[in-house]
Amino acid sequence: MRISVTIFLTDETITPTRIARELEQRGFAGLYLPEHTHIPVERTSPYPAGGDLPREYGRTLDPYVALAQAAAVTERLDVGTGITLAAQHDPIDLAKQIATLDHLSGGRFTLGLGFGWNVEEAADHGVEWRTRRELVRDRMGLMRSLWTEEPTAYNGKFGSVRASFAHPKPVQKPRGPVIGPRTLVGGTAGPKLFAHICEYADGWMPIGGRGLSEAVPRLRTAWADAGRDPGALQVVPYAVQPSPGKLARFAELGIEEVVVQLPPEGEAGVLRALDAYQPFVDGTGDGAGDGAGGATR
């Protein structure tokens, strides 16, 4: 099983280049970074994990800039977002950022995509909360039109673009309805989420991995009903606190990659957490969760 990591990189933590080099040297599969442009002080949206919102949420580095640094100092390490808040971006600009990072990394980029939880943050971007899922769907349609080989116009409910020359193109070739880099959608299991995944993504990025024994078969049914290749569906549990038993259950479900959570700390704390996770990468022992901190996106 491929073991990747996620971490809230901030102005106070280990740097993108330092952690990227360390991950590649140790044999980890990838580095996924979350996104928050800002956290309004006057906030009524509850923190999904409960309690006070951790300090790092208001200090996150821009994931695309940080991942570009990580890709530049590695050769094999995959880089990805966990997740990109697509509703908060201009889709023409975002399509260019994604395609450029994928091109420069040699096709190592994974677009983790999500709908967000912070109403106030989204509102400052002009996002109407009740329609944000359809807005993301529309954003993906527009970006796909810019990633096609031939200039293709797009006219959607929330945006449009003329047929345009737009390079570079993402490295991965189209597969089924999906155009662009490897794309995983985050969110809670349900018919609406699964419809999004089946329409424009390669799979699902569920937080934590609870309930997958029931949810994954439902997703596979929806996937097959949508006419997608049964063998192509990817499920990548995210922000996981690993244990041998948990990883064994994931493997039984056909899961081939897990993203484990690192603490948002300086170099010493992060390296301790990587030491604890190393046996999962090497397949040499039980591993331990000491030094690993949980978080949600």
C-alpha positions as CSV (number, residue, x, y, z in Angstrom):
1,M,0.0,0.0,0.0
2,R,1.2,3.5,-0.9
3,I,1.6,5.7,2.2
4,S,1.4,9.5,1.5
5,V,1.2,12.3,4.0
6,T,-0.7,15.5,4.6
7,I,0.3,18.4,6.8
8,F,-0.7,22.0,7.4
9,L,2.4,23.7,6.2
10,T,2.6,27.2,7.7
11,D,5.0,30.0,8.2
12,E,5.9,28.3,11.5
13,T,6.4,24.7,10.4
14,I,8.9,22.6,8.5
15,T,9.4,24.0,5.0
16,P,8.0,22.4,1.8
17,T,11.5,21.7,0.4
18,R,12.7,20.1,3.6
19,I,9.7,17.8,4.1
20,A,9.6,16.9,0.4
21,R,13.2,15.7,0.3
22,E,12.7,13.8,3.5
23,L,9.6,12.0,2.2
24,E,11.2,11.0,-1.0
25,Q,14.3,9.7,0.7
26,R,12.2,7.6,3.1
27,G,10.0,6.1,0.4
28,F,6.7,7.9,1.1
29,A,4.4,8.1,-2.0
30,G,3.2,11.7,-1.9
31,L,2.6,15.0,-0.1
32,Y,-0.9,16.5,0.0
33,L,-1.6,20.0,1.3
34,P,-4.8,21.7,2.4
35,E,-6.1,25.1,1.5
36,H,-7.5,28.1,3.4
37,T,-7.0,31.5,1.9
38,H,-8.0,33.2,5.2
39,I,-10.1,32.6,8.3
40,P,-12.4,35.4,9.2
41,V,-12.2,36.3,12.9
42,E,-16.0,36.7,13.2
43,R,-16.9,33.1,12.4
44,T,-20.1,31.2,13.1
45,S,-19.1,28.1,11.1
46,P,-18.2,25.3,13.7
47,Y,-15.0,23.5,13.3
48,P,-15.9,20.1,11.9
49,A,-13.7,18.2,14.3
50,G,-15.2,20.0,17.3
51,G,-13.7,22.4,19.8
52,D,-11.6,25.5,18.9
53,L,-10.2,25.9,15.5
54,P,-6.5,25.1,15.5
55,R,-4.0,27.9,15.0
56,E,-2.6,26.5,11.8
57,Y,-5.9,27.1,9.8
58,G,-5.2,30.8,9.7
59,R,-1.6,30.4,8.7
60,T,-1.6,27.8,5.9
61,L,0.8,28.3,2.9
62,D,-0.7,28.6,-0.5
63,P,-0.7,24.9,-1.6
64,Y,0.2,25.5,-5.2
65,V,3.3,27.6,-4.4
66,A,4.4,25.1,-1.7
67,L,3.8,22.1,-3.9
68,A,5.7,23.7,-6.7
69,Q,8.7,23.9,-4.3
70,A,8.2,20.3,-3.3
71,A,8.1,19.1,-6.9
72,A,11.2,21.0,-7.8
73,V,13.4,19.3,-5.3
74,T,12.1,15.7,-5.9
75,E,11.9,13.3,-8.8
76,R,9.4,10.6,-7.7
77,L,7.3,12.2,-4.9
78,D,3.6,12.8,-5.9
79,V,2.2,16.1,-4.9
80,G,-1.5,17.0,-4.4
81,T,-4.1,19.1,-2.7
82,G,-6.3,18.0,0.1
83,I,-8.3,19.8,-0.8
84,T,-8.5,22.7,-3.4
85,L,-11.5,24.9,-2.6
86,A,-12.4,25.3,-6.2
87,A,-15.5,27.5,-5.6
88,Q,-13.1,30.1,-4.2
89,H,-11.0,30.4,-7.4
90,D,-11.3,32.0,-10.8
91,P,-11.5,28.8,-12.9
92,I,-9.5,30.1,-15.8
93,D,-6.6,31.0,-13.4
94,L,-7.0,27.7,-11.5
95,A,-6.9,25.7,-14.7
96,K,-3.6,27.3,-15.6
97,Q,-2.1,26.7,-12.1
98,I,-3.1,23.1,-12.1
99,A,-1.9,22.4,-15.7
100,T,1.4,24.2,-15.0
101,L,2.2,22.3,-11.8
102,D,1.2,19.0,-13.4
103,H,3.4,19.8,-16.4
104,L,6.4,20.9,-14.4
105,S,6.2,17.9,-12.0
106,G,6.0,15.5,-14.9
107,G,2.4,14.4,-14.2
108,R,2.9,13.9,-10.5
109,F,0.0,16.2,-9.4
110,T,-3.3,15.0,-7.9
111,L,-6.2,17.4,-7.7
112,G,-7.9,16.8,-4.4
113,L,-11.2,18.8,-4.8
114,G,-13.7,19.8,-2.2
115,F,-16.6,22.1,-1.3
116,G,-15.5,23.6,2.0
117,W,-17.0,24.0,5.5
118,N,-16.3,27.6,6.4
119,V,-19.2,29.7,5.3
120,E,-17.6,33.0,6.1
121,E,-14.4,32.2,4.2
122,A,-16.4,31.3,1.1
123,A,-18.7,34.3,1.4
124,D,-15.7,36.6,1.2
125,H,-14.9,35.0,-2.2
126,G,-18.5,35.7,-3.3
127,V,-19.6,32.1,-3.0
128,E,-23.3,31.5,-2.3
129,W,-23.2,28.6,0.2
130,R,-26.3,26.7,-1.0
131,T,-25.1,26.5,-4.6
132,R,-21.4,25.8,-3.9
133,R,-21.5,22.2,-5.1
134,E,-23.0,23.1,-8.4
135,L,-20.5,25.9,-8.7
136,V,-17.6,23.5,-8.2
137,R,-19.2,21.2,-10.8
138,D,-19.4,24.1,-13.2
139,R,-15.8,25.1,-12.5
140,M,-14.7,21.6,-13.4
141,G,-16.6,21.7,-16.7
142,L,-14.9,25.0,-17.6
143,M,-11.4,23.8,-16.6
144,R,-11.9,20.6,-18.6
145,S,-12.6,22.7,-21.7
146,L,-9.3,24.5,-21.3
147,W,-7.5,21.2,-20.8
148,T,-8.8,19.6,-24.0
149,E,-6.3,19.2,-26.9
150,E,-8.5,21.3,-29.3
151,P,-9.8,24.7,-28.4
152,T,-13.2,24.2,-26.8
153,A,-15.8,26.7,-25.6
154,Y,-17.7,26.3,-22.4
155,N,-21.0,27.9,-21.4
156,G,-22.1,27.1,-17.9
157,K,-24.5,28.3,-15.3
158,F,-21.8,30.1,-13.3
159,G,-19.2,30.9,-16.0
160,S,-18.0,30.6,-19.5
161,V,-14.9,30.7,-21.7
162,R,-14.4,31.1,-25.4
163,A,-12.6,28.4,-27.4
164,S,-9.0,29.2,-26.5
165,F,-5.4,28.3,-26.9
166,A,-4.4,27.2,-23.3
167,H,-1.1,25.5,-22.7
168,P,0.5,23.5,-21.0
169,K,-2.0,20.6,-20.9
170,P,-2.1,18.2,-18.0
171,V,0.1,15.2,-18.6
172,Q,-2.4,12.4,-18.0
173,K,-4.6,11.6,-21.0
174,P,-8.4,11.7,-20.8
175,R,-10.1,8.6,-19.3
176,G,-13.8,8.2,-19.6
177,P,-15.4,11.6,-18.8
178,V,-12.3,12.8,-16.9
179,I,-9.9,15.3,-18.5
180,G,-7.0,16.7,-16.5
181,P,-4.8,15.4,-13.7
182,R,-5.8,12.6,-11.3
183,T,-8.8,14.0,-9.6
184,L,-10.3,12.9,-6.2
185,V,-13.3,14.5,-4.6
186,G,-13.5,14.9,-0.8
187,G,-16.7,14.9,1.2
188,T,-19.2,12.8,3.2
189,A,-20.6,9.7,1.6
190,G,-24.0,10.2,-0.1
191,P,-25.8,10.1,-3.5
192,K,-25.0,13.8,-4.3
193,L,-21.3,13.3,-3.6
194,F,-21.1,10.1,-5.5
195,A,-22.8,11.6,-8.5
196,H,-20.1,14.3,-8.6
197,I,-17.3,11.7,-8.3
198,C,-18.8,9.6,-11.1
199,E,-19.3,12.6,-13.4
200,Y,-15.8,14.2,-13.4
201,A,-13.4,12.5,-11.1
202,D,-11.2,9.4,-10.7
203,G,-12.3,8.7,-7.1
204,W,-13.1,9.7,-3.6
205,M,-10.9,11.2,-0.8
206,P,-12.8,10.5,2.5
207,I,-11.5,12.0,5.7
208,G,-10.4,9.4,8.3
209,G,-11.8,6.3,6.7
210,R,-14.6,5.5,9.0
211,G,-17.6,3.7,7.5
212,L,-15.9,2.7,4.3
213,S,-17.0,-0.9,4.5
214,E,-20.5,0.3,3.9
215,A,-19.8,3.4,1.7
216,V,-17.3,1.9,-0.8
217,P,-19.8,-0.7,-2.2
218,R,-22.4,2.0,-2.6
219,L,-19.9,4.1,-4.5
220,R,-18.9,1.2,-6.7
221,T,-22.6,0.6,-7.6
222,A,-23.0,4.3,-8.5
223,W,-19.8,4.1,-10.5
224,A,-20.9,1.1,-12.5
225,D,-24.4,2.6,-13.1
226,A,-22.6,5.7,-14.5
227,G,-20.8,3.4,-17.0
228,R,-17.4,4.0,-15.5
229,D,-14.7,1.3,-15.7
230,P,-15.0,-0.8,-12.5
231,G,-11.3,-1.2,-12.2
232,A,-10.5,2.5,-12.5
233,L,-12.2,3.7,-9.3
234,Q,-9.8,5.0,-6.6
235,V,-10.6,5.5,-2.9
236,V,-7.8,7.3,-1.0
237,P,-8.6,7.8,2.8
238,Y,-7.2,11.1,3.9
239,A,-5.8,12.5,7.2
240,V,-5.7,8.9,8.6
241,Q,-4.2,7.9,12.0
242,P,-2.9,4.5,10.8
243,S,-2.8,1.2,12.6
244,P,-2.0,-2.2,11.1
245,G,-5.6,-3.3,11.5
246,K,-7.0,-0.2,9.8
247,L,-4.6,-0.6,6.9
248,A,-5.5,-4.2,6.5
249,R,-9.2,-3.3,6.4
250,F,-8.5,-0.7,3.7
251,A,-6.5,-3.3,1.7
252,E,-9.5,-5.7,1.8
253,L,-11.6,-2.9,0.2
254,G,-9.1,-2.6,-2.6
255,I,-7.6,0.6,-1.4
256,E,-4.1,1.1,-2.6
257,E,-3.1,4.5,-1.2
258,V,-3.6,6.1,2.3
259,V,-2.8,9.7,3.3
260,V,-1.6,9.8,6.9
261,Q,-1.7,13.0,9.1
262,L,1.4,14.8,10.2
263,P,1.5,17.4,13.0
264,P,1.9,21.1,12.0
265,E,5.2,21.4,13.7
266,G,8.8,22.3,13.1
267,E,11.4,19.9,11.7
268,A,12.0,18.0,14.9
269,G,8.3,17.2,15.5
270,V,7.6,16.2,11.9
271,L,10.7,14.0,11.7
272,R,9.6,12.2,14.9
273,A,6.2,11.6,13.3
274,L,7.8,10.3,10.1
275,D,9.9,7.9,12.2
276,A,6.7,6.6,13.8
277,Y,5.1,6.0,10.4
278,Q,8.2,4.5,8.7
279,P,7.3,0.9,9.5
280,F,4.0,1.3,7.5
281,V,6.1,2.5,4.5
282,D,8.7,-0.3,4.9
283,G,6.2,-3.0,5.8
284,T,8.5,-4.1,8.6
285,G,6.4,-3.7,11.7
286,D,3.3,-2.3,13.5
287,G,4.2,1.4,13.4
288,A,2.9,3.8,15.9
289,G,1.0,7.0,16.0
290,D,3.2,8.9,18.5
291,G,3.9,12.5,17.3
292,A,1.1,12.5,14.7
293,G,-1.5,15.1,15.0
294,G,-5.1,14.9,13.7
295,A,-6.8,17.7,11.7
296,T,-9.6,18.1,9.3
297,R,-9.7,20.3,6.2
